[in-house]
């Protein structure tokens, strides 16, 4: 039921921007449901370096918080797979660093990233017996340290 409501919310909001949606697909990513919008007008929704898409997600989540049946929903909106490509790239970088950490039994620092990206990395290694994650820094320089778990 919430899935349908969220899709209606997305269609309504994006429609008011004058953008036609071809379809919306639902997938699960980390701790969120991801609604992938398929449209031929993706450039306007994504924006430079994904800025418009981040803003769209922020606005849609804030609006959904005001709807009682959606107030606890954790969802993201993707456009034509843009976020999914970003997430896969992020996961690949983390895997490479984790292999270095395991091989050299040391620590490795990732580049600064936003809260959602950090959450994805923490979730990736939450059950890893050899690699621990920790966020360090504040604001725009907050990043993750991958470290070897001593046995």
WOMOCOR-V338122 format. One record per helix or strand. SS is the DSSP state (helix for helix, strand for strand). FROM is the first residue (numbers start at 0). TO is the last residue. If there is no record, write none. Layout:
# WOMOCOR-V338122
ss->SS from->FROM to->TO
ss->SS from->FROM to->TO
This chain:
# WOMOCOR-V338122
ss->helix from->1 to->15
ss->strand from->22 to->28
ss->strand from->31 to->37
ss->helix from->41 to->45
ss->helix from->47 to->64
ss->helix from->67 to->69
ss->strand from->74 to->78
ss->helix from->81 to->103
ss->strand from->106 to->108
ss->helix from->114 to->123
ss->strand from->130 to->135
ss->helix from->138 to->140
ss->strand from->142 to->147
